[in-house]
Amino acid sequence: MRDILAKNKNLKNLVFDTTGVGYFEPGKNVPEIADLNAALEKGRAGKVTISVLTEVELPKADEVYEIAVAGLG
């Protein structure tokens, strides 16, 4: 799943923790949930969908967005 989403040029430093929550720094634009889900569908990620895209504050980064992913099992 990470490999599919990492192709999006608007996602920098995309990482997922052990709970399936992902974090990234935005590129020039913040991607829409629909665009990310379309990429997952095109990349044949099965029933995996992104359900939440929220800006969060982390100590060392200027802006980081959290992704909640559903359908991983």
Secondary structure, 3 states (H helix, E strand, C coil): CHHHHCCCCCEEEEEECCCCCEEEEECCCCCCHHHHHHHHHHCCCCCCEEEEEEEECCCCCCCEEEEEEECCC
